[in-house]
Every structure is written in structure tokens, then in C-alpha cells.
Amino acid sequence: MSATKQTTLTIDFKKLKQNFEFLKSKLQPNTKVLAVVKAFAYGSDAEEVAKELQELNVDYFAVAYTNEGVALRKAGIHKPILVLHPQPINFKEIIDNCLEPSLYSFRVLNDFVKVAERLNQKNYPVHIKFNTGLNRLGFIAKDVKAITQKTNQASPIKVTSIFSHLAASEDSKELEFTKKQINQFKEIRQNFNQLSNHKPFAHLCNTSGILNYPKAHLDMVRTGIGLYGFGNDAKFNKELQPIASLTSVISQIHTLQVGDSLGYNRAYIANKITKTATIPIGHADGIGRQYGNGLGSIIINNQKAAIIGNVCMDMIMVDITHINCNEGDEVVIYNGIFTASEFSKSVTSISYEIITATSQRIKRVFYR
Ligand SMILES: *Cc1c(COP(=O)(O)O)cnc(C)c1O
């Protein structure tokens, strides 16, 4: 066990590379890979992770919001960056930073063309997003004619790609729905290519789409969670390994007598002599209040220690009555063995939520 002296997120670039290579091994050799590094690369560190993936020759990056893309450009990322969810107010900044917008409605398409024209752009790369069943963002199939009428005329922009997003690619119970989405998107692509004066590339699959729907990989895939080590199914646990471990330390140990209370609002009352450890990580760091009162637990000396009482902003208290440990000892919130996915299951959450919640004030350490 490494000696953690304060709450630390350790990010293992060897595992990132292994995950990237495993995902690539699932693709045809000419299928492009887009790495999704939104939300600080799922709570790790977008700049460091993107630099590493750029070295590994990834083809594209995606972020959700414009400011995330600007930060990557400032960090020296020169590969194309797709901004998945921009607003018209961001369009000038997008162009100023050579970011590529997802255009998901006529409102944003028309607005982007105007801004690109005003800034004297020619063939500025844009991506057209289609809604095939997620009903979150995107044009619909019958918009293709009007979109291509617009984009064929609009010389300030050029449609680099068209894409859609699967709603339930990790869920085998939704096989039929997913196949319908895939077929619908393939029809959109065919129609678009017929009506457009050039042929954009097409992409649809997220991580679970890559793993579960090999016939839907098309020209490019978009992977986020897989790079960070989660395949949304235990059968991928050997090949995909979590890149991040969250560890902390025991700040102080207390012994509660019967009837003593613990923490805010006295949510825990000892009914036996109880040894507790106070850990410097709280809801401001991503451990939500739902993990309190016995639901979540952390690992000390390979044993589970339940989080008791209410989660505080900067601290949790755990029950160590049954564990032989000392102040200053390392504790594990999650790592490659006790995974973030398992940790999050205790409160019916998912790996995505717990890892992206990791606050920016937690120290990051990179392991190469
Ligand atoms: C976040 C996101 C992804 C990545 O999904 P994973 O399940 O993490 O691989 C891909 N595409 C879009 C549109 C997204 O918003």
C-alpha cells in the first residue's frame, strides 16, 4: 500500500493506455476514435489525460461545454475538439479557439452560420447532431432535407460529421430499441449523403456501443467511461481497469460510549462502545450525503468501514470498531479492486456519477 498523507486521486496512465488499446482492438483499423474528456475527463484531469491520449494518437476529443475546450487548447491540445453542447453565446469563442460545435437545432445552426460569416470563415468544421430516441438534443430524421438545403448553401461552414447518441447501449434488455436507433441513424446517414453536396463522416457509439454493437461503429466511435476503466458490465472488468484510485487518511480516532452521538444533527447514536475514524473527504469532494448513515462504506486494511452519521462538507466518519488501525493510516474510497462502480452501487448510483463528482480541490497524482 502506498502511503497516502492526504486525500489523493491517483491516476494511472499505464491503465489509460491499456484501456485505450483494448477499446481500439474492438474496432476496424480505419475506424477513428474520439476520446470524451468532458467534466475534467470524468473527474480525473482533462488536460493531463488529453495530453496522454494525444500522444497515443487519438483522432478527436469531445467536451460538453465551450470552456472545457478552451482549457484544452490552452494546455496545448491541437487535435480537433468537438463541443457537444454549445450555446449561441459561445459561438465566437468556439471559432476563436478552433473548437468544433455540435449543431443540434435550426436555431443553433442558423446562428452559427451567421457568426461564422461575420468572422469571415470558409468551410468551418461543424457536426450535425440527430436525435434517434434519446430525446435530449438533436435534429430529427425528417429535418435532413432542410438541413442540407441550408448547409449546401452556407459556405462559411462545412459539415464534417453527423452523429447521434444511443440511449441504452449498455442494457441488453433494450436490444430492440438500440437496433432501431442504429437503423434509423443509418437511414439518416444515407439520406444525408444523397442530399448533401459532400459526404460527412458518421458516428454513433459510446463505450457500451463499441463493446455491444460492433456493426454500429461506422466511421468513428466516441468513448468516455471505457477509457477511465468501466465497461458497464462485469464481463469487461479484466480488460478495462479503473485509472483512478481515491485514497485518504485517518485524521483522528474517537471512542463513543453508549448514548454518545456522532456528527451533525446527532444522526448516529452509539448503542454499543463504538470506535470511529474521521476522514478528510466530504460532500464537497463528491461523497454525497446519500452515502451517510450506514449506506456507503470505505476500505481500511482491506475491511469495510461503514460511513455513519451524516456526511459533512469536508469530512466523513466511519465505524472502525472491528478494524485494527491507527491515526495516519491510509484508507481507500475506491481503487482497482474496490471499484467506484461498487462504491456507487451502495446508493444505487453509477460509476459515472461518483467519479465525475471528484472535487477539484482533491490533490491529483499521476502515475506513469
Ligand atoms: C458523454 C458522451 C459520450 C461518452 O459516453 P460513454 O458512455 O462515457 O462512453 C459519447 N457521446 C456523447 C454524445 C456524450 O454526451
Ligand as a Chemical Component Dictionary entry (heavy atoms), coordinates in Angstrom:
data_LIG
# 
_chem_comp.id                   LIG 
_chem_comp.type                 NON-POLYMER 
_chem_comp.pdbx_formal_charge   0 
_chem_comp.three_letter_code    LIG 
# 
loop_
_chem_comp_atom.comp_id 
_chem_comp_atom.atom_id 
_chem_comp_atom.alt_atom_id 
_chem_comp_atom.type_symbol 
_chem_comp_atom.charge 
_chem_comp_atom.model_Cartn_x 
_chem_comp_atom.model_Cartn_y 
_chem_comp_atom.model_Cartn_z 
_chem_comp_atom.pdbx_ordinal 
LIG C1 C1 C 0 -20.710 11.607 -22.696 1  
LIG C2 C2 C 0 -20.959 11.212 -24.092 2  
LIG C3 C3 C 0 -20.285 10.111 -24.672 3  
LIG C4 C4 C 0 -19.405 9.172  -23.886 4  
LIG O1 O1 O 0 -20.181 8.110  -23.355 5  
LIG P1 P1 P 0 -19.512 6.922  -22.518 6  
LIG O2 O2 O 0 -20.669 6.069  -22.129 7  
LIG O3 O3 O 0 -18.857 7.557  -21.345 8  
LIG O4 O4 O 0 -18.537 6.241  -23.414 9  
LIG C5 C5 C 0 -20.453 9.894  -26.024 10 
LIG N1 N1 N 0 -21.274 10.680 -26.765 11 
LIG C6 C6 C 0 -21.958 11.705 -26.228 12 
LIG C7 C7 C 0 -22.869 12.499 -27.101 13 
LIG C8 C8 C 0 -21.844 12.009 -24.880 14 
LIG O5 O5 O 0 -22.548 13.015 -24.354 15 
# 
loop_
_chem_comp_bond.comp_id 
_chem_comp_bond.atom_id_1 
_chem_comp_bond.atom_id_2 
_chem_comp_bond.value_order 
_chem_comp_bond.pdbx_ordinal 
LIG C1 C2 SING 1  
LIG C2 C3 SING 2  
LIG C2 C8 DOUB 3  
LIG C3 C4 SING 4  
LIG C3 C5 DOUB 5  
LIG C4 O1 SING 6  
LIG O1 P1 SING 7  
LIG P1 O2 DOUB 8  
LIG P1 O3 SING 9  
LIG P1 O4 SING 10 
LIG C5 N1 SING 11 
LIG N1 C6 DOUB 12 
LIG C6 C7 SING 13 
LIG C6 C8 SING 14 
LIG C8 O5 SING 15 
# 
